[in-house]
Amino acid sequence: MTEEYDVVIVGGGLAGASLALALQPTGLKVALVESQTPEAKWNSPAGDRALALALGSVEIFQELNIWPRAADKATAIRRIHVSDRGHFGKTRLEAAALDVPAFGYVIPARELEKAVAEVCFTQGVEIVCPAEVKGMTWQGNRVVLTLVRDTVPLSCRARLVVAADGGRSKVRQWAGIGQQERDYGQVAVVTTIEAECPHEGTAYERFTASGPLALLPLGRRRVALIWTHDRQAVREIMDLEVPAFEARLQQAFGWRLGRLRVVAPVRGFPLRLIRAKRLFGERVAVVGNAAHQLHPVAGQGFNLGLRDVMTLAGLLRRHVDQGGDPGALILLEHYAHARDRDHDRIIGFSDRLIDWFTSPAPSLALARNLGLVALDHLPLAKRWFTRQAMGKAQRQGVPEGR
């Protein structure tokens, strides 16, 4: 027997599950298909990663009733300190100067995933898990998905399929949507650090010769480290014993937080830019990492994907309220048009930062340091920059999903 749905979301990560919750009030019959059990997901090393949530993303999680379950696990970013190691340029930003409580919050991915899973359960989201999608075919105004759940073959039909299945999205590929890709030749080295001195809610972004080094507040004295290295050089870093790794980190960051001590496994994640050439195919919409996978330098990838989710949810609600087909071409075109400008801005900005801050050219080094000094002394420029970082400028144009 083939189950009938209005919308099937493939990928039960944070983006897919948030979309399922945003669609709950629409009356659409929605299913969320996820290949990993919650326990497997929470026990995965990926659960250790720290997510930097822009203030606009926190507002979205408030709307979805997720934030009350996650807020006590999150650490506020009240200050941002940007510097270029070995050069004069630096910028300091204060949330209080903009009359906001914080620029955003940092939370372990595992804690946010648990909060989302709890809300999905309480709101009765239909989750098909663990199940893997093996293929897609089109039959008239429906997409037929072939699944395997616990070795048992299943099938379901949907008027709209949403690809939320990550950077190597199978759904996107089956829909004939290509991708643009840039391999940065870099690896993000991540771990958790215990600092001797309290961070006082400060997020540090320090550009070093090896690549960007970010320390994000995580609890009172702990910080999440995201340290970018050239792929050839990273092997040496990853092979260091803990005391030698700590010494190398101390040399790169300095003593602003006192002695730094590693308190979690050190892991490496290759970095590349992946961007879908289109955000839709026939009865298919693409969101989150399936649409774009960014370099972590600006910390905007997840926030960008969450805005995809809420834009699509808002458009679906309006369209369905008027009796429209959730998989209609005009709706999908509207979604892509609504997201293009935000994608161009954030992806372009993140991509350019890598070129600006990793180039050894003296002219670029001078230009970027003059830029940091100017940003530090121009209130209007600071206000514009921080609104971008908080996701507020983009959030204004997001249709409501509830």
Salt bridges, closest charged atoms under 4 A:
GLU3 OE2 - LYS29 NZ 2.99
GLU4 OE1 - ARG142 NE 3.61
GLU4 OE2 - ARG157 NE 2.67
ASP6 OD1 - ARG159 NH2 2.90
GLU34 OE2 - LYS41 NZ 3.98
ASP48 OD1 - ARG110 NH1 3.01
ASP48 OD2 - ARG267 NH1 2.57
GLU59 OE2 - LYS392 NZ 2.50
GLU63 OE2 - ARG395 NH2 2.18
ASP72 OD1 - LYS73 NZ 3.25
ASP84 OD2 - HIS87 ND1 3.71
ASP84 OD2 - ARG368 NE 2.64
GLU94 OE1 - ARG79 NE 3.41
GLU118 OE1 - ARG69 NH1 3.21
GLU132 OE1 - LYS134 NZ 3.65
GLU132 OE2 - LYS170 NZ 3.17
GLU181 OE2 - ARG168 NH2 3.28
GLU181 OE2 - ARG272 NE 3.22
ASP183 OD1 - ARG231 NH2 2.86
GLU194 OE1 - ARG222 NE 2.81
GLU236 OE2 - ARG248 NH2 2.75
ASP308 OD2 - HIS292 NE2 2.71
ASP308 OD1 - ARG339 NE 2.67
ASP308 OD1 - HIS343 NE2 2.74
ASP325 OD2 - ARG283 NH2 2.54
ASP342 OD2 - ARG307 NE 2.70
ASP342 OD2 - ARG339 NH2 2.88
ASP342 OD1 - ARG345 NH2 3.88
ASP344 OD1 - ARG275 NH2 2.62
ASP351 OD1 - ARG182 NH1 2.84
ASP355 OD1 - ARG182 NH2 2.93
ASP376 OD2 - ARG92 NH2 2.76
ASP376 OD1 - LYS382 NZ 3.59
